[in-house]
Amino acid sequence: MSADQSLRVIYLVVLLVAVVGALFFGNRQSLGKTVQQLAIWAMIFLGVIAARGLWGDLQRQIVPGAARISATEIDIPVSEDGHFYVNVAVNGAPILFVIDTGATGIALTRADARLAGIDTGALVFTGQSQTANGMVPTASLRLDSVVLGNFRDRNVPAVVIGGNLDVSLLGMDYLSRYEVTFTRDRIVLKR
């Protein structure tokens, strides 16, 4: 904890003691009722603080991949697990991607490829890609449409991963279409 944070905590504790002391000594005749009302207000206060402090975490858990979208940029918050997820429409199908700066391009899971209308049974897995799980076969293809926020790209190169992959990857070839700003808790994509 920094010195500023320590001073703020001390200030809040002193303020709380002063308020509780004033209530306590000012209402000595009806002490039980005062304590009850004080407990109710404390619970309300703690509830508001908890809701405010946890709102970002709750939002990321309830709607992973939820980004703030404006006309010129997409603001993607970090998720609870430390990754950046974003929903992208591939050939009209909503697919959840993880932004992977270690990936070259767009890599779809077989399930997501099927969701996007790709006949995975007809794919020819002639390529290979190194993943965290080792080498996996890949099938190259072009996606008719990739829509991220207000931005649509057509005829986008991608691969379908033949091995086990939990989530589709949005790699650097696609991200290079944007001006990308990384911070500890968000990624902002601009065009």
Secondary structure, 3 states (H helix, E strand, C coil): CCHHHHHHHHHHHHHHHHHHHHHHHHCCCCHHHHHHHHHHHHHHHHHHHHHHHHHHHHHHHHCCCCCEECCCEEEEEECCCCCEEEEEEECCEEEEEEECCCCCCEEECHHHHHHCCCCHHHCCCCEEEEECCEEEEEEEEEEEEEEECCEEEEEEEEEEECCCCCCEEECHHHHCCCEEEECCCEEEEEC
